Amino acid sequence: MARTAATVRVSGLREVNRAFKRIDASVVAEVKDELKKLAEPVAADSRERIGHYAGASTSTIKPYPTMKGVVVRQAQKKKTGKRGDFGALQMGHLMSSLDDHEDQIVEGVEDLLDWLGRKEGF
């Protein structure tokens, strides 16, 4: 099945972001670190899937924190294969990895939000 986006959406994210702004910066850093840990299985699975192709640079496939969450991307700046569709091929593997780990990520984010709520008294 073809998907146009590989995203886990959280209802009430605007409210969560507002609450984050009231939290100490060290707690925000902890949350970002935990989000990176949750995304690491997706990155590891993607590295394994993409590593089977000659010329693929898998060492740059990592989770990166952003202002809105965390993304798994390949940070290689140049073409990494001799195929014109190699980027699309890699994206397909990244999306498949996300699909395979979606339940685990959703559960981890729920646990993280529960922990944060308890810690900050929400």
Secondary structure as UniProt FT lines:
FT   TURN            11..12
FT   HELIX           13..22
FT   HELIX           25..50
FT   TURN            51..52
FT   TURN            54..55
FT   TURN            59..60
FT   STRAND          61..65
FT   STRAND          70..74
FT   TURN            84..85
FT   HELIX           86..120
//
